[in-house]
Amino acid sequence: MAPGVAAFLSILALIILQLTGWFSRLPRELGLSSGNELLGWLLAASVASVVEIPVSSAATLHLGVLWLLGAFLRLMREVPSPSRWSVGAALFFFGFAFFIAGELAAIDPAWALFPLQPFCLAFLTGITLLIAPRLDLRLSILTGGMLAGIIFSALSPLSPSGGIRVGSAAHWDMLWLSLIALTAFHRLLSWAGRKGSQAKL
């Protein structure tokens, strides 16, 4: 499957589910004003999936990075002030670990056949489920961490493209698969918690 296709199909599936009413509680959990705002973000993401902007002869920008920045800032608006320092520390660790995984794959040929960066991202997403109690906090760490990791990678002298490449279709795929996995596990944990509370009663 070509890079970017998995993300586009994921976004399309989410748009369909939103339009059919499956995510009635999700906008409230994210601190969004309505389901229409969520739909707007998803439609914008579908456009961002397929656009790369040539900034100069040596630099390109995947439009998904701008979407990611906007989503992170929107989520952070809903994070309580006392939690912002902890979220900031967590996303910096997240981004640095994601960046190091990419650098190891570029430096050491032994990692060439192992998807180290996706594995690292899955591991970090699992940690995010453990350290943050609410969905908006969890997604703030994920989006901010991915953004930091992409920026670190773009500034790395080990960039395989030989130029400055901010974001890529492969990063976009990893982001959306992680967003969906994080949201799905959040819902599963919430459901399990409610069932456990009911069983105690």
Secondary structure, 3 states (H helix, E strand, C coil): CCCCHHHHHHHHHHHHHHHCCCCCCHHHHHCCCCHHHHHHHHHHHHHHCCCEEEEECCEEEEHHHHHHHHHHHHHHHCCCHHHHHHHHHHHHHHHHHHHHHHHHHHHCHHHCCCCHHHHHHHHHHHHHHHHCCCHHHHHHHHHHHHHHHHHHHHCCCCCCCCCEEECCHHHHHHHHHHHHHHHHHHHHHHHHHHHHHHHHC
